[in-house]
């Protein structure tokens, strides 16, 4: 009986090491978590009112891009400038969406010929983008984040008049 009692005490004294957990500092945990985050992707894209019903990320992205393209196509179509020459150019509009859901143009890159033929195009695009309203910004892990986008706009004109 004495040996069984000593054996039980020995087991209790040595078994505590099996219950110890490795402690991780909050800095180590934070550093590992930061490495796992893909900073080039958002969890939810900025939202237009017409896109509020989409919950899947791919559908949100498609709706955001197509709605923005529709707005800018409308601006380009309503532009009063007339081109004398054939144009076949791509204009790159770089813009950002703030954490509050505000769109702002960072730059518009276009060829000098396009700029000469359509001098008010840049102003028209800037005004249109400034007037677009979003209902929500992009989100990353539930936190609103600033995002940057580049939208190519292909311009093709034909100098033949029917």
C-alpha positions in Angstrom: 0.0 0.0 0.0 2.9 2.3 0.9 4.4 1.8 -2.6 1.1 2.5 -4.3 0.8 5.8 -2.4 4.3 6.8 -3.3 3.7 5.8 -6.9 0.5 8.0 -7.1 2.4 11.0 -5.5 5.2 10.5 -8.1 2.7 10.4 -11.0 1.0 13.6 -9.7 4.3 15.4 -9.3 5.6 14.5 -12.8 2.3 14.7 -14.7 2.0 18.5 -14.4 4.6 19.0 -17.1 2.2 17.4 -19.5 -0.4 20.1 -18.8 1.9 23.0 -19.4 1.1 25.1 -22.5 3.6 27.0 -24.5 3.1 30.7 -24.0 3.3 32.9 -27.1 3.8 36.6 -26.6 1.3 39.0 -28.1 4.0 40.5 -30.3 4.9 37.0 -31.8 1.2 36.3 -32.4 0.8 39.7 -34.0 3.8 39.3 -36.2 2.7 35.8 -37.4 -0.9 37.1 -38.0 0.5 40.1 -40.1 2.5 37.7 -42.3 -0.6 35.6 -43.1 -2.7 38.6 -44.3 -2.8 39.2 -48.1 -2.5 43.0 -48.2 -3.2 43.1 -51.9 -6.8 41.8 -51.6 -9.8 43.0 -49.7 -12.5 40.9 -48.1 -15.3 43.2 -49.5 -15.1 45.6 -52.4 -16.5 49.1 -52.3 -20.2 49.1 -52.7 -22.5 51.0 -55.0 -26.2 51.1 -54.1 -27.0 48.8 -57.1 -24.5 46.3 -55.7 -25.7 46.0 -52.1 -27.4 42.7 -52.8 -24.2 40.8 -53.7 -22.5 39.0 -50.8 -20.0 36.9 -52.7 -16.6 38.6 -53.2 -16.4 37.9 -57.0 -19.9 39.2 -57.6 -19.1 42.3 -55.6 -16.0 42.9 -57.6 -17.8 42.4 -61.0 -20.6 44.7 -59.9 -18.2 47.4 -58.7 -16.2 47.3 -61.9 -19.2 47.2 -64.3 -21.0 50.0 -62.5 -17.9 52.2 -62.5 -17.3 51.4 -66.2 -20.9 52.3 -67.0 -20.6 55.7 -65.2 -17.3 56.5 -67.0 -18.7 55.3 -70.4 -21.6 57.7 -69.9 -19.1 60.5 -69.2 -17.1 59.8 -72.3 -20.2 59.4 -74.4 -21.5 62.7 -73.3 -18.2 64.5 -73.8 -18.8 67.3 -76.3 -15.3 67.1 -77.8 -15.1 65.9 -81.4 -12.0 64.2 -82.7 -10.9 65.0 -86.3 -8.5 62.1 -86.4 -8.9 58.4 -85.8 -8.1 57.6 -82.2 -7.3 54.2 -80.8 -5.9 54.7 -77.4 -6.2 53.5 -73.8 -6.6 56.1 -71.0 -5.7 54.9 -67.6 -7.6 56.4 -64.7 -5.9 55.8 -61.3 -8.2 56.5 -58.4 -8.6 55.6 -54.8 -11.6 54.9 -52.5 -11.1 56.3 -48.9 -12.0 54.5 -45.7 -15.2 56.6 -45.7 -16.1 55.5 -49.3 -15.1 58.7 -51.1 -13.8 58.3 -54.7 -10.9 60.5 -55.8 -8.8 60.6 -58.9 -5.1 60.3 -58.4 -4.0 60.6 -62.0 -5.3 60.2 -65.6 -2.7 58.9 -68.1 -3.3 59.5 -71.7 -1.3 60.0 -74.9 -0.6 63.6 -76.0 -2.5 63.0 -79.2 -5.6 62.0 -77.3 -5.2 65.0 -75.0 -4.9 67.3 -78.0 -7.9 65.8 -79.8 -10.1 65.6 -76.7 -8.9 68.4 -74.4 -11.9 68.3 -72.0 -11.8 64.5 -71.5 -9.7 64.6 -68.4 -11.9 67.2 -66.8 -15.0 65.3 -67.7 -13.7 62.1 -66.2 -12.6 63.9 -63.0 -16.0 65.5 -62.6 -17.8 62.2 -63.2 -15.7 60.3 -60.7 -16.0 63.0 -58.1 -19.8 62.9 -58.4 -20.1 59.1 -58.0 -21.5 58.0 -54.6 -20.6 54.8 -52.9 -22.6 53.3 -50.0 -19.7 51.6 -48.4 -15.9 51.5 -48.7 -13.8 48.3 -49.0 -13.3 46.2 -45.9 -10.4 44.0 -44.7 -11.2 41.9 -41.7 -14.2 44.0 -40.9 -12.2 47.3 -40.9 -12.8 49.9 -43.6 -9.7 50.4 -45.7 -8.4 52.7 -48.4 -8.1 51.0 -51.8 -6.4 52.0 -55.1 -7.6 51.0 -58.5 -6.5 51.5 -62.1 -9.3 51.5 -64.7 -8.3 51.3 -68.4 -10.7 53.1 -70.8 -10.3 52.2 -74.4 -11.1 55.0 -76.8 -11.8 54.2 -80.4 -13.1 56.8 -82.9 -13.7 56.6 -86.6 -13.2 59.6 -88.8 -15.7 58.4 -91.5 -19.0 60.3 -91.4 -22.0 58.5 -92.8 
